[in-house]
Amino acid sequence: MELLWQQPRRNTLVSWPDDVDRRLDILVRTAAAAGEQTSRSQVLAALVAAADTHPDTVASLLHAYRRLNADALTDENEREDLPTVRTTGPRRTTQT
């Protein structure tokens, strides 16, 4: 049986706020806390694959995201209760 996650890969450039990037790291660490060995790309792929494709739902998600205050994710960025995860590959840098 062929599985979706094992299909050929495509690189995607994503540009987003630093707090959203840190949130993705938190999601990877959360998966590790549940015993999963995963990567940032697998977490993103899982979220995209599970997303509802109804236009009103996508529009609602976008509207909610665009109304978030700048500090909306700040409290979640420091999660001492989650394991640290070693990342592979080049370090991400922020653009100013």
Long-range contacts (C-beta under 8 A, 24 or more apart in sequence): 4-49, 5-42, 5-45, 14-44, 15-95, 18-94, 19-72, 19-73, 19-74, 19-77, 20-73, 21-92, 22-73, 22-77, 23-73, 23-76, 23-77, 25-85, 26-76, 26-77, 26-79, 26-82, 28-85, 29-79, 29-82, 29-83, 29-84, 29-85, 30-79, 30-82, 32-82, 32-83, 32-85, 33-81, 33-82, 33-83, 39-88, 40-87
